[in-house]
Amino acid sequence: PMHTLDLNVMANTLMLKLLVPGMVERRRGAVLVVSSVAGEVPNPGAAVYAASKAYLTSLGQALHCELAPHLVSVTTLVPGPVSSTQFAASAG
């Protein structure tokens, strides 16, 4: 569970903290936050993962509103399940 929080919460938050101020200063930039539909519903057996994705969705939506006046675009991608065979086929 801690690895999941480090990857999905801490790493994303720290990257944004490092990169967004420069975008705001330049009044130009774009951010893509990658979440998951898993964060939209309770997920027994994967509660920490689901909670970390809910955090990313909420963070992306809040930043979208906060950064718009600074001309920084924030998009949150919330994909649904993809089978490993679909991924392998599209990845080549």
LUMNU-622310 format. One record per atom (N, C-alpha, C): x, y, z; residue in three letters. Coordinates in pm, 1 decimal, decimal comma, padded with zeros to 6 digits. Layout:
N
{u:X&v:Y&w:Z&aa:ala} .
...
***
This chain:
92
{u:00080,1&v:-00122,5&w:00000,0&aa:pro} .
{u:00000,0&v:00000,0&w:00000,0&aa:pro} .
{u:00083,8&v:00128,1&w:00000,0&aa:pro} .
{u:00195,7&v:00130,9&w:00070,0&aa:met} .
{u:00275,6&v:00253,7&w:00073,9&aa:met} .
{u:00337,4&v:00283,4&w:-00062,3&aa:met} .
{u:00375,8&v:00179,6&w:-00134,9&aa:his} .
{u:00430,4&v:00200,9&w:-00269,8&aa:his} .
{u:00324,7&v:00266,0&w:-00359,3&aa:his} .
{u:00201,9&v:00221,5&w:-00346,2&aa:thr} .
{u:00092,0&v:00277,6&w:-00424,8&aa:thr} .
{u:00072,4&v:00424,6&w:-00391,4&aa:thr} .
{u:00076,3&v:00458,4&w:-00263,4&aa:leu} .
{u:00061,1&v:00598,4&w:-00223,2&aa:leu} .
{u:00180,2&v:00681,5&w:-00270,2&aa:leu} .
{u:00299,7&v:00626,7&w:-00258,5&aa:asp} .
{u:00418,8&v:00699,7&w:-00304,6&aa:asp} .
{u:00408,9&v:00729,9&w:-00454,4&aa:asp} .
{u:00367,1&v:00631,2&w:-00531,5&aa:leu} .
{u:00359,9&v:00648,0&w:-00676,7&aa:leu} .
{u:00244,7&v:00737,8&w:-00719,3&aa:leu} .
{u:00125,6&v:00709,1&w:-00672,3&aa:asn} .
{u:00006,7&v:00779,4&w:-00721,7&aa:asn} .
{u:-00018,4&v:00913,0&w:-00653,6&aa:asn} .
{u:00018,9&v:00926,3&w:-00527,7&aa:val} .
{u:-00008,1&v:01051,9&w:-00456,8&aa:val} .
{u:00118,1&v:01138,3&w:-00448,1&aa:val} .
{u:00220,7&v:01086,9&w:-00385,5&aa:met} .
{u:00339,3&v:01169,3&w:-00360,4&aa:met} .
{u:00412,5&v:01207,9&w:-00488,7&aa:met} .
{u:00437,6&v:01113,3&w:-00576,7&aa:ala} .
{u:00513,7&v:01144,3&w:-00698,7&aa:ala} .
{u:00440,3&v:01246,9&w:-00784,6&aa:ala} .
{u:00310,8&v:01228,6&w:-00802,3&aa:asn} .
{u:00234,0&v:01323,9&w:-00883,2&aa:asn} .
{u:00229,8&v:01461,3&w:-00818,1&aa:asn} .
{u:00209,1&v:01464,2&w:-00687,5&aa:thr} .
{u:00202,1&v:01592,0&w:-00616,1&aa:thr} .
{u:00335,8&v:01664,9&w:-00623,7&aa:thr} .
{u:00445,1&v:01593,2&w:-00603,2&aa:leu} .
{u:00576,8&v:01657,0&w:-00609,3&aa:leu} .
{u:00609,6&v:01706,6&w:-00750,3&aa:leu} .
{u:00577,1&v:01628,3&w:-00851,1&aa:met} .
{u:00601,2&v:01673,2&w:-00989,5&aa:met} .
{u:00523,0&v:01800,7&w:-01019,8&aa:met} .
{u:00398,1&v:01803,9&w:-00976,8&aa:leu} .
{u:00317,9&v:01923,9&w:-00999,4&aa:leu} .
{u:00375,2&v:02042,8&w:-00924,3&aa:leu} .
{u:00419,6&v:02019,6&w:-00801,6&aa:lys} .
{u:00478,0&v:02127,3&w:-00721,4&aa:lys} .
{u:00602,9&v:02183,8&w:-00788,8&aa:lys} .
{u:00678,6&v:02097,9&w:-00856,3&aa:leu} .
{u:00799,6&v:02142,2&w:-00924,9&aa:leu} .
{u:00770,5&v:02213,6&w:-01057,2&aa:leu} .
{u:00673,4&v:02164,0&w:-01132,0&aa:leu} .
{u:00652,8&v:02212,0&w:-01268,6&aa:leu} .
{u:00550,1&v:02323,9&w:-01283,7&aa:leu} .
{u:00446,9&v:02323,3&w:-01203,3&aa:val} .
{u:00338,3&v:02420,1&w:-01222,3&aa:val} .
{u:00380,8&v:02564,6&w:-01199,4&aa:val} .
{u:00462,5&v:02596,1&w:-01098,4&aa:pro} .
{u:00499,0&v:02737,4&w:-01080,2&aa:pro} .
{u:00560,0&v:02801,9&w:-01204,9&aa:pro} .
{u:00642,3&v:02729,6&w:-01278,3&aa:gly} .
{u:00699,8&v:02783,4&w:-01402,1&aa:gly} .
{u:00594,2&v:02807,6&w:-01507,7&aa:gly} .
{u:00496,4&v:02718,7&w:-01515,1&aa:met} .
{u:00386,7&v:02736,7&w:-01610,7&aa:met} .
{u:00305,5&v:02860,6&w:-01575,6&aa:met} .
{u:00279,0&v:02878,0&w:-01447,6&aa:val} .
{u:00203,3&v:02995,0&w:-01402,2&aa:val} .
{u:00281,8&v:03121,9&w:-01433,0&aa:val} .
{u:00410,6&v:03118,3&w:-01406,4&aa:glu} .
{u:00495,4&v:03235,3&w:-01433,2&aa:glu} .
{u:00495,1&v:03271,5&w:-01581,8&aa:glu} .
{u:00500,4&v:03170,6&w:-01667,8&aa:arg} .
{u:00500,6&v:03194,2&w:-01812,3&aa:arg} .
{u:00360,6&v:03219,9&w:-01867,7&aa:arg} .
{u:00259,2&v:03195,0&w:-01782,9&aa:arg} .
{u:00119,2&v:03203,3&w:-01824,0&aa:arg} .
{u:00094,5&v:03113,3&w:-01946,1&aa:arg} .
{u:00148,8&v:02992,7&w:-01934,4&aa:arg} .
{u:00137,6&v:02897,8&w:-02044,5&aa:arg} .
{u:00175,8&v:02759,3&w:-01993,3&aa:arg} .
{u:00097,4&v:02660,3&w:-02029,9&aa:gly} .
{u:00133,2&v:02523,8&w:-01994,1&aa:gly} .
{u:00012,8&v:02432,2&w:-01995,8&aa:gly} .
{u:00042,2&v:02303,6&w:-01987,6&aa:ala} .
{u:-00063,1&v:02203,0&w:-01985,5&aa:ala} .
{u:-00019,4&v:02087,1&w:-01897,9&aa:ala} .
{u:-00114,7&v:02033,4&w:-01824,5&aa:val} .
{u:-00090,5&v:01921,7&w:-01734,0&aa:val} .
{u:-00191,2&v:01812,6&w:-01767,2&aa:val} .
{u:-00143,2&v:01688,7&w:-01770,6&aa:leu} .
{u:-00232,4&v:01573,8&w:-01784,9&aa:leu} .
{u:-00218,1&v:01489,1&w:-01659,0&aa:leu} .
{u:-00327,3&v:01476,9&w:-01584,3&aa:val} .
{u:-00330,9&v:01393,6&w:-01464,6&aa:val} .
{u:-00398,4&v:01262,6&w:-01504,5&aa:val} .
{u:-00329,2&v:01150,3&w:-01481,3&aa:val} .
{u:-00384,4&v:01020,2&w:-01518,6&aa:val} .
{u:-00437,9&v:00951,6&w:-01392,8&aa:val} .
{u:-00568,5&v:00936,0&w:-01389,4&aa:ser} .
{u:-00636,1&v:00872,7&w:-01276,9&aa:ser} .
{u:-00689,0&v:00737,5&w:-01322,1&aa:ser} .
{u:-00804,6&v:00697,4&w:-01271,1&aa:ser} .
{u:-00866,3&v:00571,2&w:-01310,0&aa:ser} .
{u:-01010,6&v:00571,1&w:-01262,4&aa:ser} .
{u:-01095,0&v:00504,0&w:-01337,4&aa:val} .
{u:-01233,6&v:00486,8&w:-01295,4&aa:val} .
{u:-01239,8&v:00409,6&w:-01163,4&aa:val} .
{u:-01132,8&v:00339,1&w:-01128,2&aa:ala} .
{u:-01128,0&v:00266,4&w:-01000,8&aa:ala} .
{u:-01143,5&v:00360,6&w:-00881,7&aa:ala} .
{u:-01111,0&v:00488,6&w:-00900,5&aa:gly} .
{u:-01125,4&v:00585,4&w:-00792,9&aa:gly} .
{u:-01266,7&v:00638,2&w:-00777,1&aa:gly} .
{u:-01356,6&v:00596,4&w:-00863,8&aa:glu} .
{u:-01494,1&v:00646,5&w:-00861,3&aa:glu} .
{u:-01588,5&v:00560,9&w:-00778,5&aa:glu} .
{u:-01549,0&v:00438,1&w:-00749,2&aa:val} .
{u:-01637,4&v:00345,1&w:-00677,4&aa:val} .
{u:-01557,5&v:00271,4&w:-00570,4&aa:val} .
{u:-01626,1&v:00222,9&w:-00465,8&aa:pro} .
{u:-01554,9&v:00141,9&w:-00366,2&aa:pro} .
{u:-01492,7&v:00020,3&w:-00433,0&aa:pro} .
{u:-01375,1&v:-00016,1&w:-00389,7&aa:asn} .
{u:-01302,0&v:-00124,6&w:-00453,9&aa:asn} .
{u:-01243,2&v:-00217,3&w:-00347,2&aa:asn} .
{u:-01325,7&v:-00305,5&w:-00288,3&aa:pro} .
{u:-01274,5&v:-00396,6&w:-00185,6&aa:pro} .
{u:-01156,1&v:-00477,5&w:-00238,6&aa:pro} .
{u:-01053,5&v:-00486,8&w:-00158,9&aa:gly} .
{u:-00933,0&v:-00557,3&w:-00200,6&aa:gly} .
{u:-00831,0&v:-00466,2&w:-00265,2&aa:gly} .
{u:-00872,5&v:-00348,2&w:-00302,9&aa:ala} .
{u:-00781,4&v:-00250,3&w:-00363,4&aa:ala} .
{u:-00815,9&v:-00110,2&w:-00314,3&aa:ala} .
{u:-00845,9&v:-00100,4&w:-00185,6&aa:ala} .
{u:-00892,2&v:00026,8&w:-00128,6&aa:ala} .
{u:-00788,1&v:00137,7&w:-00139,8&aa:ala} .
{u:-00662,5&v:00106,4&w:-00115,0&aa:val} .
{u:-00557,9&v:00209,2&w:-00120,9&aa:val} .
{u:-00539,3&v:00257,8&w:-00264,8&aa:val} .
{u:-00538,4&v:00165,2&w:-00359,1&aa:tyr} .
{u:-00526,8&v:00201,7&w:-00500,3&aa:tyr} .
{u:-00643,6&v:00291,7&w:-00540,7&aa:tyr} .
{u:-00766,3&v:00249,6&w:-00505,9&aa:ala} .
{u:-00884,7&v:00327,4&w:-00542,2&aa:ala} .
{u:-00880,5&v:00466,2&w:-00478,7&aa:ala} .
{u:-00839,7&v:00472,2&w:-00352,4&aa:ala} .
{u:-00832,2&v:00602,0&w:-00284,5&aa:ala} .
{u:-00727,1&v:00691,7&w:-00349,1&aa:ala} .
{u:-00615,3&v:00632,6&w:-00390,2&aa:ser} .
{u:-00510,7&v:00714,1&w:-00454,0&aa:ser} .
{u:-00557,8&v:00768,2&w:-00588,7&aa:ser} .
{u:-00638,0&v:00691,6&w:-00659,9&aa:lys} .
{u:-00690,6&v:00739,1&w:-00788,1&aa:lys} .
{u:-00799,9&v:00843,5&w:-00766,1&aa:lys} .
{u:-00878,2&v:00829,3&w:-00660,5&aa:ala} .
{u:-00977,0&v:00932,4&w:-00626,9&aa:ala} .
{u:-00906,2&v:01064,5&w:-00595,3&aa:ala} .
{u:-00793,5&v:01055,2&w:-00526,4&aa:tyr} .
{u:-00713,2&v:01173,5&w:-00496,7&aa:tyr} .
{u:-00669,2&v:01242,2&w:-00626,5&aa:tyr} .
{u:-00619,9&v:01163,8&w:-00720,9&aa:leu} .
{u:-00573,3&v:01222,0&w:-00847,0&aa:leu} .
{u:-00686,3&v:01289,0&w:-00924,5&aa:leu} .
{u:-00803,9&v:01226,6&w:-00925,1&aa:thr} .
{u:-00918,4&v:01286,8&w:-00994,0&aa:thr} .
{u:-00954,7&v:01419,5&w:-00929,1&aa:thr} .
{u:-00962,9&v:01420,3&w:-00797,7&aa:ser} .
{u:-00997,3&v:01543,2&w:-00725,8&aa:ser} .
{u:-00890,6&v:01650,7&w:-00744,2&aa:ser} .
{u:-00764,4&v:01611,3&w:-00736,6&aa:leu} .
{u:-00654,5&v:01705,7&w:-00755,7&aa:leu} .
{u:-00660,3&v:01768,1&w:-00894,6&aa:leu} .
{u:-00679,6&v:01685,4&w:-00995,0&aa:gly} .
{u:-00686,1&v:01736,6&w:-01131,9&aa:gly} .
{u:-00801,5&v:01832,3&w:-01152,5&aa:gly} .
{u:-00916,4&v:01799,5&w:-01097,0&aa:gln} .
{u:-01032,6&v:01886,8&w:-01112,6&aa:gln} .
{u:-01012,1&v:02019,5&w:-01040,8&aa:gln} .
{u:-00953,9&v:02014,4&w:-00921,6&aa:ala} .
{u:-00928,9&v:02138,3&w:-00846,6&aa:ala} .
{u:-00825,4&v:02225,1&w:-00918,3&aa:ala} .
{u:-00717,9&v:02162,9&w:-00965,7&aa:leu} .
{u:-00615,1&v:02239,4&w:-01036,4&aa:leu} .
{u:-00667,7&v:02298,0&w:-01166,4&aa:leu} .
{u:-00758,1&v:02227,5&w:-01231,2&aa:his} .
{u:-00819,9&v:02280,5&w:-01352,9&aa:his} .
{u:-00882,2&v:02417,5&w:-01323,2&aa:his} .
{u:-00955,5&v:02426,8&w:-01213,6&aa:cys} .
{u:-01019,9&v:02553,1&w:-01176,1&aa:cys} .
{u:-00918,4&v:02657,1&w:-01128,0&aa:cys} .
{u:-00823,1&v:02614,5&w:-01047,4&aa:glu} .
{u:-00726,0&v:02707,6&w:-00989,6&aa:glu} .
{u:-00630,0&v:02766,4&w:-01092,6&aa:glu} .
{u:-00592,6&v:02686,8&w:-01191,6&aa:leu} .
{u:-00489,1&v:02731,0&w:-01285,2&aa:leu} .
{u:-00544,4&v:02793,7&w:-01412,0&aa:leu} .
{u:-00672,7&v:02777,8&w:-01438,5&aa:ala} .
{u:-00732,3&v:02836,4&w:-01559,8&aa:ala} .
{u:-00707,0&v:02987,0&w:-01570,7&aa:ala} .
{u:-00721,5&v:03064,6&w:-01462,3&aa:pro} .
{u:-00695,0&v:03208,9&w:-01475,2&aa:pro} .
{u:-00550,2&v:03241,3&w:-01513,3&aa:pro} .
{u:-00459,3&v:03144,5&w:-01494,7&aa:his} .
{u:-00317,8&v:03163,4&w:-01527,8&aa:his} .
{u:-00283,2&v:03105,4&w:-01664,7&aa:his} .
{u:-00387,0&v:03066,0&w:-01740,0&aa:leu} .
{u:-00373,0&v:03010,0&w:-01874,4&aa:leu} .
{u:-00296,6&v:02877,8&w:-01876,6&aa:leu} .
{u:-00307,8&v:02802,6&w:-01767,1&aa:val} .
{u:-00250,4&v:02668,8&w:-01758,9&aa:val} .
{u:-00366,7&v:02569,9&w:-01764,2&aa:val} .
{u:-00362,1&v:02482,8&w:-01862,8&aa:ser} .
{u:-00468,2&v:02385,2&w:-01884,5&aa:ser} .
{u:-00440,0&v:02258,5&w:-01804,0&aa:ser} .
{u:-00541,8&v:02206,6&w:-01736,5&aa:val} .
{u:-00528,4&v:02080,6&w:-01663,6&aa:val} .
{u:-00638,9&v:01987,1&w:-01709,5&aa:val} .
{u:-00599,5&v:01870,7&w:-01759,4&aa:thr} .
{u:-00692,6&v:01768,6&w:-01803,7&aa:thr} .
{u:-00672,5&v:01645,6&w:-01717,2&aa:thr} .
{u:-00782,2&v:01586,8&w:-01672,6&aa:thr} .
{u:-00774,0&v:01463,2&w:-01595,2&aa:thr} .
{u:-00828,3&v:01349,2&w:-01680,6&aa:thr} .
{u:-00743,9&v:01250,9&w:-01705,2&aa:leu} .
{u:-00780,9&v:01131,9&w:-01781,5&aa:leu} .
{u:-00824,9&v:01025,0&w:-01682,2&aa:leu} .
{u:-00945,9&v:00971,5&w:-01702,2&aa:val} .
{u:-01001,6&v:00871,4&w:-01610,9&aa:val} .
{u:-01041,2&v:00748,2&w:-01692,4&aa:val} .
{u:-00942,7&v:00667,2&w:-01731,7&aa:pro} .
{u:-00974,0&v:00550,5&w:-01814,5&aa:pro} .
{u:-01041,3&v:00440,0&w:-01734,5&aa:pro} .
{u:-01116,7&v:00357,9&w:-01806,7&aa:gly} .
{u:-01177,9&v:00239,9&w:-01747,3&aa:gly} .
{u:-01086,4&v:00120,8&w:-01764,0&aa:gly} .
{u:-01137,5&v:00003,1&w:-01733,5&aa:pro} .
{u:-01053,9&v:-00116,9&w:-01743,8&aa:pro} .
{u:-01013,2&v:-00146,8&w:-01887,9&aa:pro} .
{u:-00892,3&v:-00194,1&w:-01902,7&aa:val} .
{u:-00840,0&v:-00235,7&w:-02032,7&aa:val} .
{u:-00777,6&v:-00372,9&w:-02011,0&aa:val} .
{u:-00817,5&v:-00469,8&w:-02090,8&aa:ser} .
{u:-00759,3&v:-00602,9&w:-02074,2&aa:ser} .
{u:-00613,6&v:-00601,2&w:-02117,5&aa:ser} .
{u:-00536,2&v:-00689,2&w:-02061,3&aa:ser} .
{u:-00393,8&v:-00692,8&w:-02095,8&aa:ser} .
{u:-00374,2&v:-00729,5&w:-02242,3&aa:ser} .
{u:-00467,4&v:-00804,9&w:-02300,6&aa:thr} .
{u:-00453,6&v:-00837,8&w:-02442,8&aa:thr} .
{u:-00478,5&v:-00715,3&w:-02529,4&aa:thr} .
{u:-00571,6&v:-00628,1&w:-02489,2&aa:gln} .
{u:-00594,2&v:-00503,0&w:-02563,0&aa:gln} .
{u:-00469,2&v:-00416,9&w:-02558,0&aa:gln} .
{u:-00410,0&v:-00407,3&w:-02439,5&aa:phe} .
{u:-00289,9&v:-00325,3&w:-02423,3&aa:phe} .
{u:-00176,3&v:-00380,1&w:-02507,8&aa:phe} .
{u:-00153,9&v:-00509,4&w:-02501,5&aa:ala} .
{u:-00043,9&v:-00571,6&w:-02575,9&aa:ala} .
{u:-00063,6&v:-00552,0&w:-02726,7&aa:ala} .
{u:-00186,1&v:-00563,0&w:-02774,5&aa:ala} .
{u:-00213,0&v:-00546,6&w:-02918,4&aa:ala} .
{u:-00185,1&v:-00403,5&w:-02962,3&aa:ala} .
{u:-00224,9&v:-00307,4&w:-02881,5&aa:ser} .
{u:-00205,1&v:-00168,1&w:-02921,6&aa:ser} .
{u:-00061,2&v:-00124,2&w:-02902,4&aa:ser} .
{u:00009,1&v:-00187,0&w:-02808,3&aa:ala} .
{u:00148,5&v:-00150,8&w:-02783,0&aa:ala} .
{u:00241,8&v:-00210,0&w:-02888,9&aa:ala} .
{u:00191,8&v:-00310,1&w:-02959,6&aa:gly} .
{u:00274,2&v:-00366,7&w:-03066,2&aa:gly} .
{u:00349,2&v:-00484,0&w:-03015,2&aa:gly} .
***
